[in-house]
Amino acid sequence: MNNLGYLATIGGVAFYEHPEFGDEAPVQYMLDGKLCDTPFWDLQDPEEIKDWIANLVYSKRSIVGVIANE
């Protein structure tokens, strides 16, 4: 994996640019040590992103170890 382009942490989740395609791909997050796509191409609306995170947790998908402080 190339260098991770850290973008921000929102709702306890760290977000990154795609290591190969940069901003030509959806924003990524880390799950079980692997980068996964989000539905977002930018992080301009933190409230929308927090809602997306809450939906992941509610739907029983696990974002391991990143929401411990919420």
LINGINOR-V890535 format. One record per helix or strand of 3 or more residues. SS is the DSSP state (hx for helix, st for strand). FROM is the first residue (numbers start at 1). LEN is the number of residues. If there is no record, write none. Layout:
[[SS:FROM:LEN] [SS:FROM:LEN]]
This chain:
[[st:5:6] [st:13:6] [st:28:4] [st:34:4] [hx:46:13]]
